[in-house]
Amino acid sequence: MGLLDWLFGEFIDVIEWTDDSNDTLVYRFQRRGHAIKYGAKLTVRESQVAVLVNEGRVADLYEPGLYELETNNMPILTTLENWPHGFKSPFKVDVYFLNMRRFTDLKWGTRHPVMLRDPEFGPVRLRAFGGYGLRIREPLTFLKEIVGTDGHFQTGEISGQLRNLIASRFASILAESGIPILDLAANYDDLGEFITGRLQPEFAEYGLELTKLLVENISLPDMVEKALDQRSSMGILGDLRQYTQYQAAKSLESGGGGSEGLGLGAGLAMGREMARQLSQPQEGPPPLPRQVRYYVAREGRRFGPFDASVLEQQIRAGKIRPDTLIWKPSLEEWTPAAKVPEIAALLPGLPPPLP
């Protein structure tokens, strides 16, 4: 073997890259002396593109396939070098492989709460976080604008910049969406698609594509969440007096837990009442009749007992209508309020019962 053959054998004649990582965007092919043999085999696999860079200038781009590097398939590099016909000597060039697959499970989030104006609650502060996916859309733009001469470019080198970009645009995009705070949880998917569309042009400036942005959670400050919980609780309880009476009745019916204290109190009250009655002389008028107590059925549940004054308040509040079922000890079954004479007289728009 002659010296020339040995020299040519020292140069690489197979150029390829297999990615063993899951976060490499760009890899520069390693070789001794930056020299490649004329006629070397270039293998570009699926989800890859290869770019030849000569003296800092981007030359030819190769999509997936097998190539033999000769003047006929290196048109730009051949033009730059002005090689004579039949060129056979090694040449120096950088080969960059770009990973075109989709990169997922990248994280974003707001470091500090962002201030927004909600139509119902006014100024509020929100925190948000989620994930997003990206891929290289324009290889040459990404190589020129972001990678430069980096021989091993990974997602971690740009994820910080992209995370700050998403967080800085989040507040204005969320405000533009017009979704109320209480409806955000039900619109995470729509909000993610809306943000993706708005950020797409800014990712394109880097030669990237934002494939999908996910909103995993949007939270309020702890004090605001507690206030919302209290407000929700009051809305569920409704009439607080009615709820207290209902709880007392349930405790007496269950006969356990807190009902023991209520039963003891009721027993003491009954004892005092009996002692008062026994201490009174037997002569005299009989005691006044007990006030009638009513029960109300609403939404499949029983409430009460209530006296007439409470029923009148509920009628004024619109909680008792003519078709609301009422029961009292003198009734055999549940009866619409309009058919109970003393209650029908209190209903608006109805004449009193005939004598």
C-alpha beads as a LAMMPS data file, in Angstrom:
LAMMPS data file: protein, C-alpha beads

355 atoms
354 bonds

1 atom types
1 bond types

-500.0 500.0 xlo xhi
-500.0 500.0 ylo yhi
-500.0 500.0 zlo zhi

Masses

1 110.0

Atoms # bond

1 1 1 0.000 0.000 0.000
2 1 1 1.444 3.331 -1.062
3 1 1 1.662 6.486 1.028
4 1 1 -1.240 8.098 -0.821
5 1 1 -3.503 5.091 -0.193
6 1 1 -2.589 5.155 3.515
7 1 1 -3.302 8.880 3.677
8 1 1 -6.731 8.454 2.063
9 1 1 -7.513 5.563 4.391
10 1 1 -6.946 7.837 7.380
11 1 1 -9.904 10.004 6.414
12 1 1 -13.448 8.969 7.336
13 1 1 -15.489 7.468 4.515
14 1 1 -18.735 6.784 6.471
15 1 1 -20.585 9.699 8.065
16 1 1 -23.615 8.945 10.239
17 1 1 -25.112 9.680 13.668
18 1 1 -27.265 7.572 15.939
19 1 1 -28.818 9.455 18.857
20 1 1 -28.551 7.638 22.183
21 1 1 -29.976 10.572 24.161
22 1 1 -33.470 12.016 24.296
23 1 1 -32.586 15.694 24.450
24 1 1 -30.036 16.342 21.654
25 1 1 -31.197 18.799 19.014
26 1 1 -27.972 19.234 17.039
27 1 1 -24.807 17.105 16.834
28 1 1 -21.601 17.969 14.958
29 1 1 -19.950 14.903 13.470
30 1 1 -16.566 14.299 15.105
31 1 1 -13.574 13.571 12.848
32 1 1 -9.826 14.040 12.861
33 1 1 -8.549 17.179 11.179
34 1 1 -12.061 18.159 9.929
35 1 1 -11.228 16.238 6.727
36 1 1 -13.615 14.024 4.732
37 1 1 -12.641 11.754 1.878
38 1 1 -14.084 12.587 -1.490
39 1 1 -16.828 10.039 -2.223
40 1 1 -17.567 9.345 1.457
41 1 1 -20.933 7.804 2.312
42 1 1 -23.349 10.080 4.201
43 1 1 -26.252 8.333 5.957
44 1 1 -29.145 10.515 7.081
45 1 1 -31.780 8.613 9.028
46 1 1 -35.477 9.332 9.418
47 1 1 -36.235 12.372 11.609
48 1 1 -32.768 13.783 10.740
49 1 1 -31.288 16.277 8.331
50 1 1 -27.583 16.843 7.691
51 1 1 -26.032 20.222 6.899
52 1 1 -22.531 20.801 5.478
53 1 1 -20.819 23.973 6.726
54 1 1 -17.706 25.174 4.911
55 1 1 -15.538 27.853 6.548
56 1 1 -18.464 29.126 8.604
57 1 1 -20.879 29.230 5.679
58 1 1 -23.871 26.917 5.381
59 1 1 -23.590 24.858 2.210
60 1 1 -25.662 21.801 1.310
61 1 1 -28.599 20.277 3.215
62 1 1 -29.472 16.566 3.026
63 1 1 -32.788 14.975 3.967
64 1 1 -33.136 11.275 5.004
65 1 1 -31.303 8.958 2.630
66 1 1 -27.869 7.574 1.631
67 1 1 -25.538 9.929 -0.242
68 1 1 -22.092 9.664 -1.809
69 1 1 -20.371 13.014 -1.364
70 1 1 -19.232 14.015 -4.830
71 1 1 -19.378 17.210 -6.834
72 1 1 -22.688 16.222 -8.443
73 1 1 -24.562 16.064 -5.112
74 1 1 -22.733 18.905 -3.347
75 1 1 -23.776 21.733 -5.693
76 1 1 -23.486 24.641 -3.248
77 1 1 -20.212 23.482 -1.720
78 1 1 -18.799 22.817 -5.187
79 1 1 -19.759 26.345 -6.231
80 1 1 -18.210 27.856 -3.102
81 1 1 -14.928 25.980 -3.581
82 1 1 -14.855 26.160 -7.413
83 1 1 -13.395 22.679 -7.572
84 1 1 -12.076 21.505 -10.936
85 1 1 -13.711 18.562 -12.649
86 1 1 -12.578 15.208 -11.321
87 1 1 -11.727 16.437 -7.821
88 1 1 -10.341 13.484 -5.780
89 1 1 -8.564 14.941 -2.758
90 1 1 -9.946 15.124 0.810
91 1 1 -11.734 18.335 1.811
92 1 1 -12.442 20.039 5.123
93 1 1 -16.066 20.634 6.072
94 1 1 -18.265 20.522 9.197
95 1 1 -21.202 18.119 9.163
96 1 1 -24.100 18.956 11.491
97 1 1 -26.915 16.503 12.135
98 1 1 -30.209 18.087 13.236
99 1 1 -32.777 16.007 15.098
100 1 1 -36.169 16.757 13.516
101 1 1 -38.319 14.647 15.814
102 1 1 -40.758 16.092 18.356
103 1 1 -39.428 16.839 21.836
104 1 1 -42.078 16.578 24.556
105 1 1 -42.453 16.968 28.314
106 1 1 -40.677 20.310 28.449
107 1 1 -41.840 22.398 31.418
108 1 1 -42.933 26.002 31.763
109 1 1 -44.283 28.033 34.671
110 1 1 -44.553 31.497 36.179
111 1 1 -41.826 32.211 38.719
112 1 1 -43.888 34.989 40.294
113 1 1 -47.664 35.606 40.359
114 1 1 -48.994 37.560 37.404
115 1 1 -51.588 40.303 37.930
116 1 1 -54.845 40.155 35.984
117 1 1 -58.186 41.951 36.116
118 1 1 -61.140 39.566 36.378
119 1 1 -64.646 40.874 35.515
120 1 1 -66.113 39.379 38.704
121 1 1 -63.340 39.562 41.317
122 1 1 -61.365 42.539 40.050
123 1 1 -57.520 42.506 40.281
124 1 1 -56.185 39.039 41.129
125 1 1 -52.802 37.302 41.074
126 1 1 -52.347 33.943 39.375
127 1 1 -49.692 31.276 39.174
128 1 1 -49.623 28.780 36.331
129 1 1 -47.525 25.897 35.065
130 1 1 -47.667 23.166 32.451
131 1 1 -45.731 21.457 29.682
132 1 1 -45.042 21.958 25.990
133 1 1 -43.511 20.224 22.995
134 1 1 -41.345 21.528 20.155
135 1 1 -39.396 20.470 17.113
136 1 1 -37.058 22.053 14.583
137 1 1 -39.053 23.562 11.732
138 1 1 -36.385 25.456 9.743
139 1 1 -32.987 23.695 10.127
140 1 1 -30.885 26.451 8.549
141 1 1 -32.576 29.215 10.589
142 1 1 -32.108 27.270 13.805
143 1 1 -28.482 26.532 12.969
144 1 1 -27.682 30.162 12.170
145 1 1 -29.737 31.909 14.880
146 1 1 -29.391 29.565 17.867
147 1 1 -26.771 26.827 17.526
148 1 1 -23.851 28.689 16.001
149 1 1 -20.686 26.609 16.447
150 1 1 -22.019 24.470 19.317
151 1 1 -21.114 20.877 18.513
152 1 1 -23.614 19.265 20.886
153 1 1 -26.741 21.388 21.345
154 1 1 -29.371 20.051 23.788
155 1 1 -32.874 21.135 24.770
156 1 1 -31.661 22.394 28.149
157 1 1 -29.667 25.129 26.399
158 1 1 -32.804 26.765 25.006
159 1 1 -35.610 25.573 27.308
160 1 1 -34.857 28.338 29.812
161 1 1 -35.268 31.025 27.152
162 1 1 -38.471 29.445 25.857
163 1 1 -39.853 29.056 29.378
164 1 1 -39.303 32.764 30.043
165 1 1 -40.903 33.602 26.707
166 1 1 -44.054 31.617 27.539
167 1 1 -44.307 33.022 31.065
168 1 1 -43.855 36.623 29.904
169 1 1 -46.610 36.282 27.285
170 1 1 -48.959 34.267 29.504
171 1 1 -50.605 37.178 31.344
172 1 1 -51.419 39.213 28.235
173 1 1 -52.662 36.178 26.304
174 1 1 -54.833 35.022 29.230
175 1 1 -56.334 38.497 29.582
176 1 1 -57.036 38.588 25.847
177 1 1 -58.801 35.212 25.988
178 1 1 -61.516 36.746 28.210
179 1 1 -62.075 33.533 30.221
180 1 1 -63.307 34.277 33.789
181 1 1 -61.200 32.883 36.618
182 1 1 -63.896 30.504 37.845
183 1 1 -64.166 29.008 34.323
184 1 1 -60.439 28.492 33.703
185 1 1 -60.346 24.891 34.964
186 1 1 -63.033 23.903 32.458
187 1 1 -61.180 25.569 29.576
188 1 1 -57.562 24.387 30.004
189 1 1 -57.586 22.658 26.595
190 1 1 -58.999 25.669 24.753
191 1 1 -56.633 27.992 26.585
192 1 1 -53.644 25.799 25.672
193 1 1 -54.601 25.866 21.991
194 1 1 -55.113 29.624 22.128
195 1 1 -51.692 30.221 23.691
196 1 1 -50.059 27.822 21.209
197 1 1 -51.413 29.794 18.266
198 1 1 -50.319 33.119 19.738
199 1 1 -46.752 31.962 20.513
200 1 1 -46.183 30.154 17.229
201 1 1 -44.773 33.183 15.330
202 1 1 -42.213 33.878 18.079
203 1 1 -41.011 30.268 18.051
204 1 1 -40.730 30.455 14.260
205 1 1 -38.170 33.258 14.617
206 1 1 -35.851 30.658 16.191
207 1 1 -36.573 28.112 13.453
208 1 1 -38.714 26.096 15.889
209 1 1 -42.330 24.950 15.983
210 1 1 -44.402 24.898 19.190
211 1 1 -46.274 21.642 18.659
212 1 1 -48.525 21.804 21.711
213 1 1 -48.744 23.737 24.963
214 1 1 -50.572 22.248 27.942
215 1 1 -51.939 24.181 30.910
216 1 1 -51.805 21.823 33.889
217 1 1 -52.838 24.194 36.668
218 1 1 -53.737 27.820 37.339
219 1 1 -53.911 28.696 41.026
220 1 1 -54.819 31.718 43.128
221 1 1 -53.035 32.882 46.305
222 1 1 -53.939 30.889 49.424
223 1 1 -55.922 33.717 51.013
224 1 1 -58.008 34.221 47.881
225 1 1 -58.698 30.487 47.611
226 1 1 -59.856 30.401 51.245
227 1 1 -62.172 33.348 50.597
228 1 1 -63.608 31.563 47.556
229 1 1 -64.131 28.423 49.638
230 1 1 -66.030 30.423 52.239
231 1 1 -68.115 32.072 49.561
232 1 1 -68.919 28.687 48.013
233 1 1 -69.858 27.295 51.426
234 1 1 -72.277 30.163 52.049
235 1 1 -73.830 29.613 48.653
236 1 1 -74.347 25.918 49.399
237 1 1 -75.756 26.534 52.891
238 1 1 -78.222 29.146 51.679
239 1 1 -80.458 30.348 54.539
240 1 1 -78.183 30.038 57.601
241 1 1 -81.072 29.946 60.094
242 1 1 -82.819 27.262 58.091
243 1 1 -79.594 25.263 57.883
244 1 1 -79.120 25.503 61.679
245 1 1 -82.648 24.234 62.301
246 1 1 -82.132 21.410 59.846
247 1 1 -78.857 20.361 61.514
248 1 1 -80.533 20.377 64.932
249 1 1 -83.370 18.219 63.642
250 1 1 -80.972 15.753 62.016
251 1 1 -78.947 15.480 65.204
252 1 1 -82.052 14.657 67.231
253 1 1 -83.181 12.101 64.645
254 1 1 -79.805 10.329 64.443
255 1 1 -79.522 9.925 68.221
256 1 1 -75.707 9.844 68.213
257 1 1 -72.653 12.017 68.237
258 1 1 -73.579 15.608 68.872
259 1 1 -77.225 14.632 69.537
260 1 1 -76.303 13.477 73.058
261 1 1 -75.546 17.065 74.083
262 1 1 -78.698 18.293 72.350
263 1 1 -80.757 15.562 74.001
264 1 1 -79.340 16.466 77.405
265 1 1 -80.192 20.123 76.837
266 1 1 -83.676 19.229 75.657
267 1 1 -84.149 17.001 78.722
268 1 1 -83.116 19.752 81.090
269 1 1 -85.456 22.182 79.366
270 1 1 -88.317 19.705 79.602
271 1 1 -87.557 19.136 83.308
272 1 1 -87.644 22.834 83.991
273 1 1 -90.914 23.180 82.116
274 1 1 -92.506 20.310 84.059
275 1 1 -91.330 21.751 87.382
276 1 1 -92.751 25.112 86.412
277 1 1 -96.092 23.616 85.514
278 1 1 -96.271 21.552 88.732
279 1 1 -95.425 24.565 90.848
280 1 1 -98.293 26.529 89.347
281 1 1 -101.735 26.254 90.983
282 1 1 -104.180 24.005 89.181
283 1 1 -106.858 26.682 89.129
284 1 1 -106.915 29.204 86.395
285 1 1 -107.164 29.219 82.615
286 1 1 -105.520 26.424 80.626
287 1 1 -102.180 27.120 78.917
288 1 1 -102.172 28.749 75.516
289 1 1 -102.211 26.361 72.573
290 1 1 -98.842 25.516 71.067
291 1 1 -97.933 27.290 67.874
292 1 1 -98.355 25.220 64.726
293 1 1 -95.084 23.972 63.252
294 1 1 -94.678 23.341 59.538
295 1 1 -92.341 21.173 57.436
296 1 1 -91.271 22.100 53.905
297 1 1 -90.213 19.744 51.085
298 1 1 -87.762 21.199 48.595
299 1 1 -85.519 19.454 46.044
300 1 1 -86.317 16.053 47.465
301 1 1 -85.345 17.012 51.024
302 1 1 -87.326 17.840 54.142
303 1 1 -86.727 21.041 56.087
304 1 1 -88.207 22.264 59.358
305 1 1 -90.070 22.462 61.557
306 1 1 -90.722 26.176 61.096
307 1 1 -93.230 28.525 62.622
308 1 1 -95.517 30.771 60.576
309 1 1 -93.147 33.753 60.782
310 1 1 -90.298 31.768 59.229
311 1 1 -92.575 30.555 56.446
312 1 1 -93.608 34.126 55.740
313 1 1 -89.957 35.140 55.396
314 1 1 -89.288 32.263 53.000
315 1 1 -92.350 33.191 50.930
316 1 1 -91.050 36.743 50.595
317 1 1 -87.637 35.391 49.589
318 1 1 -89.247 33.272 46.884
319 1 1 -88.202 29.969 48.444
320 1 1 -91.808 28.821 48.952
321 1 1 -94.086 28.863 45.908
322 1 1 -97.696 27.783 45.463
323 1 1 -96.582 24.268 44.410
324 1 1 -94.149 23.803 47.313
325 1 1 -95.220 20.854 49.466
326 1 1 -96.122 21.625 53.098
327 1 1 -96.939 19.332 55.988
328 1 1 -98.206 19.908 59.529
329 1 1 -99.598 17.518 62.129
330 1 1 -103.216 18.137 61.084
331 1 1 -102.519 17.144 57.458
332 1 1 -102.647 13.496 56.382
333 1 1 -100.113 13.964 53.566
334 1 1 -97.843 16.521 51.942
335 1 1 -99.989 19.319 50.478
336 1 1 -99.152 22.174 48.060
337 1 1 -98.793 25.504 49.824
338 1 1 -101.639 27.000 47.789
339 1 1 -104.038 24.470 49.370
340 1 1 -103.068 25.204 52.965
341 1 1 -105.408 28.100 53.887
342 1 1 -103.202 29.987 56.341
343 1 1 -100.203 29.748 53.972
344 1 1 -102.178 30.486 50.803
345 1 1 -103.155 33.800 52.350
346 1 1 -99.468 34.751 52.470
347 1 1 -98.633 33.816 48.883
348 1 1 -98.352 36.811 46.522
349 1 1 -100.926 37.183 43.802
350 1 1 -103.425 34.726 45.297
351 1 1 -106.750 35.738 46.901
352 1 1 -107.389 34.573 50.464
353 1 1 -109.447 31.406 50.871
354 1 1 -113.218 31.711 50.921
355 1 1 -114.785 31.743 54.411

Bonds

1 1 1 2
2 1 2 3
3 1 3 4
4 1 4 5
5 1 5 6
6 1 6 7
7 1 7 8
8 1 8 9
9 1 9 10
10 1 10 11
11 1 11 12
12 1 12 13
13 1 13 14
14 1 14 15
15 1 15 16
16 1 16 17
17 1 17 18
18 1 18 19
19 1 19 20
20 1 20 21
21 1 21 22
22 1 22 23
23 1 23 24
24 1 24 25
25 1 25 26
26 1 26 27
27 1 27 28
28 1 28 29
29 1 29 30
30 1 30 31
31 1 31 32
32 1 32 33
33 1 33 34
34 1 34 35
35 1 35 36
36 1 36 37
37 1 37 38
38 1 38 39
39 1 39 40
40 1 40 41
41 1 41 42
42 1 42 43
43 1 43 44
44 1 44 45
45 1 45 46
46 1 46 47
47 1 47 48
48 1 48 49
49 1 49 50
50 1 50 51
51 1 51 52
52 1 52 53
53 1 53 54
54 1 54 55
55 1 55 56
56 1 56 57
57 1 57 58
58 1 58 59
59 1 59 60
60 1 60 61
61 1 61 62
62 1 62 63
63 1 63 64
64 1 64 65
65 1 65 66
66 1 66 67
67 1 67 68
68 1 68 69
69 1 69 70
70 1 70 71
71 1 71 72
72 1 72 73
73 1 73 74
74 1 74 75
75 1 75 76
76 1 76 77
77 1 77 78
78 1 78 79
79 1 79 80
80 1 80 81
81 1 81 82
82 1 82 83
83 1 83 84
84 1 84 85
85 1 85 86
86 1 86 87
87 1 87 88
88 1 88 89
89 1 89 90
90 1 90 91
91 1 91 92
92 1 92 93
93 1 93 94
94 1 94 95
95 1 95 96
96 1 96 97
97 1 97 98
98 1 98 99
99 1 99 100
100 1 100 101
101 1 101 102
102 1 102 103
103 1 103 104
104 1 104 105
105 1 105 106
106 1 106 107
107 1 107 108
108 1 108 109
109 1 109 110
110 1 110 111
111 1 111 112
112 1 112 113
113 1 113 114
114 1 114 115
115 1 115 116
116 1 116 117
117 1 117 118
118 1 118 119
119 1 119 120
120 1 120 121
121 1 121 122
122 1 122 123
123 1 123 124
124 1 124 125
125 1 125 126
126 1 126 127
127 1 127 128
128 1 128 129
129 1 129 130
130 1 130 131
131 1 131 132
132 1 132 133
133 1 133 134
134 1 134 135
135 1 135 136
136 1 136 137
137 1 137 138
138 1 138 139
139 1 139 140
140 1 140 141
141 1 141 142
142 1 142 143
143 1 143 144
144 1 144 145
145 1 145 146
146 1 146 147
147 1 147 148
148 1 148 149
149 1 149 150
150 1 150 151
151 1 151 152
152 1 152 153
153 1 153 154
154 1 154 155
155 1 155 156
156 1 156 157
157 1 157 158
158 1 158 159
159 1 159 160
160 1 160 161
161 1 161 162
162 1 162 163
163 1 163 164
164 1 164 165
165 1 165 166
166 1 166 167
167 1 167 168
168 1 168 169
169 1 169 170
170 1 170 171
171 1 171 172
172 1 172 173
173 1 173 174
174 1 174 175
175 1 175 176
176 1 176 177
177 1 177 178
178 1 178 179
179 1 179 180
180 1 180 181
181 1 181 182
182 1 182 183
183 1 183 184
184 1 184 185
185 1 185 186
186 1 186 187
187 1 187 188
188 1 188 189
189 1 189 190
190 1 190 191
191 1 191 192
192 1 192 193
193 1 193 194
194 1 194 195
195 1 195 196
196 1 196 197
197 1 197 198
198 1 198 199
199 1 199 200
200 1 200 201
201 1 201 202
202 1 202 203
203 1 203 204
204 1 204 205
205 1 205 206
206 1 206 207
207 1 207 208
208 1 208 209
209 1 209 210
210 1 210 211
211 1 211 212
212 1 212 213
213 1 213 214
214 1 214 215
215 1 215 216
216 1 216 217
217 1 217 218
218 1 218 219
219 1 219 220
220 1 220 221
221 1 221 222
222 1 222 223
223 1 223 224
224 1 224 225
225 1 225 226
226 1 226 227
227 1 227 228
228 1 228 229
229 1 229 230
230 1 230 231
231 1 231 232
232 1 232 233
233 1 233 234
234 1 234 235
235 1 235 236
236 1 236 237
237 1 237 238
238 1 238 239
239 1 239 240
240 1 240 241
241 1 241 242
242 1 242 243
243 1 243 244
244 1 244 245
245 1 245 246
246 1 246 247
247 1 247 248
248 1 248 249
249 1 249 250
250 1 250 251
251 1 251 252
252 1 252 253
253 1 253 254
254 1 254 255
255 1 255 256
256 1 256 257
257 1 257 258
258 1 258 259
259 1 259 260
260 1 260 261
261 1 261 262
262 1 262 263
263 1 263 264
264 1 264 265
265 1 265 266
266 1 266 267
267 1 267 268
268 1 268 269
269 1 269 270
270 1 270 271
271 1 271 272
272 1 272 273
273 1 273 274
274 1 274 275
275 1 275 276
276 1 276 277
277 1 277 278
278 1 278 279
279 1 279 280
280 1 280 281
281 1 281 282
282 1 282 283
283 1 283 284
284 1 284 285
285 1 285 286
286 1 286 287
287 1 287 288
288 1 288 289
289 1 289 290
290 1 290 291
291 1 291 292
292 1 292 293
293 1 293 294
294 1 294 295
295 1 295 296
296 1 296 297
297 1 297 298
298 1 298 299
299 1 299 300
300 1 300 301
301 1 301 302
302 1 302 303
303 1 303 304
304 1 304 305
305 1 305 306
306 1 306 307
307 1 307 308
308 1 308 309
309 1 309 310
310 1 310 311
311 1 311 312
312 1 312 313
313 1 313 314
314 1 314 315
315 1 315 316
316 1 316 317
317 1 317 318
318 1 318 319
319 1 319 320
320 1 320 321
321 1 321 322
322 1 322 323
323 1 323 324
324 1 324 325
325 1 325 326
326 1 326 327
327 1 327 328
328 1 328 329
329 1 329 330
330 1 330 331
331 1 331 332
332 1 332 333
333 1 333 334
334 1 334 335
335 1 335 336
336 1 336 337
337 1 337 338
338 1 338 339
339 1 339 340
340 1 340 341
341 1 341 342
342 1 342 343
343 1 343 344
344 1 344 345
345 1 345 346
346 1 346 347
347 1 347 348
348 1 348 349
349 1 349 350
350 1 350 351
351 1 351 352
352 1 352 353
353 1 353 354
354 1 354 355
